[in-house]
Amino acid sequence: MTAPLTVEIDLGSGWTPVCRYDDLVPGRGVAALVDGRQVALFRDRAGTVYAVGNHDPFSGAHVISRGLLGTREGVPVVISPMHKQAFDLRSGRCPDEPEAPGGIPAQLPIWPVRLTPTD
């Protein structure tokens, strides 16, 4: 039996435990408030975990965690539930539109993720 794993992300000030790896359902996202920021966490069906901003730059709503996971030309993406833009889970970029309304960059912040054994 393997030890349970904890998902940790680094928002720039060090690693912060967020949840247990087993709490993430493959193919679905969850939202977490980490150091005052809304983060969307995703575990794909291969087991990789991604952490991106939960704020949709097109709608202004914090809904990315409710998006659909998929791939586009082999790139892992999340599709926003609001206006259906795709965002690359590795870079945060929107391959379809470089800017959201008002000239806001169409990009989600991304953060490094690591899995550590749970004590």
N, C-alpha and C positions, 0 to 999 in steps of 0.2 A: 504494500500500500504506500502511495506517495504522500508526502506531507501536503496539507492545504497551502494554497498560494494567496498572497495578498497583492492586489493591484496598487502600484504607487505611481504618481505622476510628479514631474518637476515643473513647476510654474516659473522657475527661475531663482527660487530661494531655497532649494533643496527638495529632497524627495518627501512626498506626503502620502501616507496610506489613505486609500479612498474606499475600497471595498474588497471583498473576497473574490477571487477569480471565478469560483463556482457560482457566485451570485449573478454573473453576467450570462444571459441566455444568448447562445450563438444566433446571429442574425437580427438581434434586437438591440436597441440603445437604451441607456439610462442617463438621467441627469444627476449631477452632483454639484453641490456648492462647496468649492475648495478655495480657501483664503479669499472669500468674497466674490469669486468668479464662478459663473455657471459653466460647467464643463459637460460635454456629451461624451460618454464612453460607449464604445462598441467592441464587441467580440465577434469576429467573423467566423464562418463555419470551419475554417482551418485552425482557429484558436488564437489568431493574432488580435491583440487589443490595441485600439486607437483612442486617443483623447484629443478632441477638437472643441472649439468654442460652441456653445449652445445657441448663440444669437444668430439668427438668419439676417444677413445684410440686406436682403431684398424686401422682406416683410417687416423687419424690425422686431419680430417676435422671438422669444426664446423657445424654439421648437425643434431644433436640429436632432435632438435625442429621439424624437418621434419619427424620424425619417426612415426611409427604406434603404437597406444595404444592398449593394450589387457591385458589378464591375462594368467598366466601360473600356473596351480595348485592352483588357487585362489589368486595368488600374482599379483598385478598390475605391468605391465612391459611396457617399450617402446622398440620397435624393431628398431635398427639403419637402416636408409635407404641405407647405404653403403654396409656392409657385412652381415647384418641381425642378428647380435648378439642381444640378449635380455638383458635388464638392469632392475633390480628391482627398481621401483620408490621410494620405502621406504628406501632402503639401498644403492642404487647405484651400487650394485654388479652385475656382469655378471654370471649367474648360469651355463653357458655352458663352459666358459674358464676363468681360474683364472688369466691369463696373456695375454697381448697384445704383439705384436712383440717387441723385444728388452727388454723383461722382465718387461715392464711397467705394473703395476697392472691394471687389467680390471675392473675398477670401476669409476663411475661418482661421483663427489662431490654432496652432497645433502645439502639443506638448509631448515630450518623451514619456514613455511608459516602460515600467519594468515590473517583473513579477518576482516576489521574494517569498521564501518559506514563511508561513504563519507560525508564530511562537506558540 
